[in-house]
C-alpha cells in the first residue's frame, strides 16, 4: 500500500469516527510520525497531502529537516532533553512533550518566537511513561504565566498499549476533562483548546473522545 492509499483509508476511518459522535472531520489534524522512515518516504507523506510531520528524536528531526525544511510543519513528539532544545527550537512549530519547568525555562531562553506547546500528562501514572500527573497539570500551567515564548495550546497523552477499549476511553476522557478545566481558567498563555492523543492502534477511539491531533505512524507510513 502506498502512503496515499493508507491516508485515504485513515481519512475514511476518521470521518466514520467523527460521524459517530457528531464531530467535524476538519477539526482532526493528522500528524504523520516519521521516526521509522527516511526523508524520501517522508516526502511521500507531503506529496500525499499531509504537511504535519512528527519526530521523536532531535537527531532524526534535524536529518529530515535538512532534506525537507519548511515544506513541512514540524512537531516534536518525543521526550525532549533540555540540552537539545537549542538544536531544534527554531525548526519546530509544535512541541507535544512539555512536562517540566526546566524544559520550559530552556524553551523560553532559546525560542525567538512563541512556540505552540502541549503539556504532556501521564494520565494513568504508568511507570514507563513521561508526563505530569493529572493533579500536577493545572499548577504547572499556572507557573508558565510569565513565559512569553510558550503558548500552551493543549494537552497530550500516550494511552496504554492495550486492546481494552474501556481503559483507552478512560484515559482519553480524563485528559479531555483536564483540558476543559484548564480552558475554564481563561489563561491568556494557555488557551488549551487542543488534545493530542491517539496513535495508529487507537486513534478512532481517541477521536470519539475528543482528540484534535492524532499521531499516526505505522498505519500511514509503515516502517523501513
N, C-alpha and C positions, 0 to 999 in steps of 0.2 A: 504493500500500500504506500502511495506517495503521501507526503505531508499534506498536499491539497485534499486528497481523499480522506485522510484522517480528520482534517479540520472540518470538512463537510459533515462527517458523521458526528463529531463532537458538537457542532453547532445545532444539529438536529436534536441531540440529547439535551442541550441547554434550552432550546425552545420548548421541548416537552416538559422539562423540569419547571420552567417558568410558567407554563400554561397550567400546571397542576396547582400552583399556588397564587396565580393571578399576578405575576410579575412581568415586566417588560424585558425581553432578552437583551435589549440595548443597554440595560443597566449592569450587565455582567461583562467584565473585561477578562479576556484570556491572556495570561502571562505564559509564554512558551518557555519551559525550563530547558535550558540548552546545555546543562553541565556534562552530559554524556556524549555530546556530539561535537563535531568540528565546525569551523567557521563556514565552510561550504554548505553544510547541512543547515546551519542557522540561516544562511542566506535564502535557502529554500522556504524557510518559515516566513521571511519577509516577502518573498515573491508570492506566497500563498495568501498574503493579506493580513498577517499578524505582525504588528510593529513592536509589540512589547516582549522583550527577551529578559529572562530571569537567570541569574548566575549565583551559585553558592559560594564560590571561592574567588578571591581577588585576582589571583594569577590567571585563572581561566577567563575572567571578565576582561582583563587587560589584553589578553591574547586575541579575543574576539573583537574587542573594541578597535584594535589595530587594523583589523580587516574590514570592519563594518562601520565603525564610527557612529555619527549622529543619524544615520539612516534608521537606527533603532531607538526605541525608548527603553532605557536600561533600568532593570530592577535588581537590586542586590537582595537576595532572599535567604542567604545563609547566615551563620553566626559571624559577626564582623569583629575582628580584633581591633582594638583602639589604634594600634601601631600601623594598621593597614588603611586607616581612613584617608590619610593624605594621598595614597596611591589612586584611590577611586572616586573621591568625593566630587571632583569636577567633571566626572564622566557619567555618574548615575543620576537618574531622575527620581527614583524611589528607593528607600531603604525599608525593608519589611521586618527588620530584626532589632529594633531599638529596645534594649532590655536592661540598661543600667546607666547610672548617672555619669560614670567615667566615659562611656561611649558618647553620650550626649554632649559632654564638655569638649570632646575631641572634634565632633561634627561642628559644633559652634565655632571652635577655633579655626578649623580648616576650610569651611564652606565659604564661598564667595557670594552665594545667593541662598534663599530659603530652600530647604530640602524637604520633600514630602516624605514623611516617616509613618510607618506603622509601629505601634508598640506591641512587642511580642509577649503573649500571655501563655503560660503553661497551665492551661485550664484545669487539667486533671492531676497536676502535680507529679507527672512522670519523671522518674529519676534520670532517664536518658535524654530528656529534652531541656532545652534552654527556655528562658522566658520568666516573666514575673508571675508570682502567684496572683490569683484574681483580687485578693484583698489588698495587694500592694499597688495595683494598677492605677487607681484614681489618685492616691497620694503622689505617686511618681509623676504622673502627668501634670499635676498641680505644681510640682517642683520646676517644671520647664517653662513657667510663665515668662521668665526674663531671657529666654533663649530666642533671639531674634531670627536665627537661621534654621530653626526646627519648627515645622508645621506638622502637628500630629493629625493626619487625615483619617486615621482609623486604627483598628486593632488587627493583629494577626495571630493565628494559632496553627499548630500542627496536631491533628487528631491522632489518636492511637491507630496503629496499623491493625485493624480488626475488621471482620465482616459482620460484626454485631451492630446492626443498624441503630439499636436503642442507645448504645454507648456513643456512637458517632453523633446522633442527633442531640444527645445531652450535652456533649462537648460544644457543638456549634451553637446551640441555644444559649448556653451560659455566656459565650463570647458575645452574642448579639445583645443579650440583656445588659452586659457590662458596657458595651458600646453605647447603648441607649442612656445609661447612667451618665457617661461622660458627656454625651451630646446635650443632656438636660442641664449641664452646668454652664453652657453657653460661653465657653472659654475661647477667647479670640485666637489663641495659639493652637487650639485643639478642637477644630470643628467635628472631628471624629465621625464622619459620615460613612466611612467605608469599612468593609470587612474582608480581609484577605484570609480565606480559608477554603480548603478543598483542593485535592490533588487528583491524579489520574484515577485512583481507585474509589474516590468518594465525592467527586465534585458535584454530582447530581444532588446528593443529599445536602451538601453544603449550600447549594443554590436554593433549594427548597427552604433552608433555614436562614437565608438572607445574605449569602456571600455576594460581594460585588466584584471581587478579584479572585479568580481561581488559577492555581499554579499547576499547569499540566505539562508533564514531560513525556514519559514513555508512550502514553496513548496518542500523543501528537507527533512526536519526532522519532520514536523508537530509541535505540541505543547503538552506539558504534561497536 
